[in-house]
C-alpha cells in the first residue's frame, strides 16, 4: 500500500496562485505521478503528469499556467498553479502509478481548490 498525502488547496481569487503538494509513503522512482481534478458535475480529468523519466504533459486547459515537478529524494510531487481561473475550481487528486507493475496504482484523498471571480 502507498499513502499519498496532499496539501496546499484552498480558496484563492482569480489570477492568484496555489501550490499543491503530494507526499508519497514510498519511492516515486519508476512511477508516473499525476494530478487529476474533478469539478462539480464533471468527470475526473488529467491535469498534469510527470513520468518516471521526467517527461511532463499537461491538459490543454492548463498549459502555460500550471507546472508539475517532483522531488525524488522527498517522494513528493508538486503542482504550481498560476493565473487561476474560476473554471479551475475542483477537487484535485494525486495519482501514483507504477510503470513496472501496472496494477500498482493509488490515489490521494483529494484537496479542494476554489477560485473565486
C-alpha positions, 0 to 999 in steps of 0.5 A, a space after each residue: 500500500 502507498 499513502 499519498 498525502 496532499 496539501 496546499 488547496 484552498 480558496 484563492 481569487 482569480 489570477 492568484 496562485 496555489 501550490 499543491 503538494 503530494 507526499 508519497 509513503 514510498 519511492 516515486 522512482 519508476 512511477 508516473 505521478 499525476 494530478 487529476 481534478 474533478 469539478 462539480 458535475 464533471 468527470 475526473 480529468 488529467 491535469 498534469 503528469 510527470 513520468 518516471 523519466 521526467 517527461 511532463 504533459 499537461 491538459 490543454 486547459 492548463 498549459 502555460 499556467 500550471 507546472 508539475 515537478 517532483 522531488 525524488 529524494 522527498 517522494 513528493 510531487 508538486 503542482 504550481 498553479 498560476 493565473 487561476 481561473 474560476 473554471 479551475 475550481 475542483 477537487 484535485 487528486 494525486 495519482 501514483 502509478 507504477 510503470 513496472 507493475 501496472 496494477 500498482 496504482 493509488 490515489 490521494 484523498 483529494 484537496 479542494 481548490 476554489 477560485 473565486 471571480 
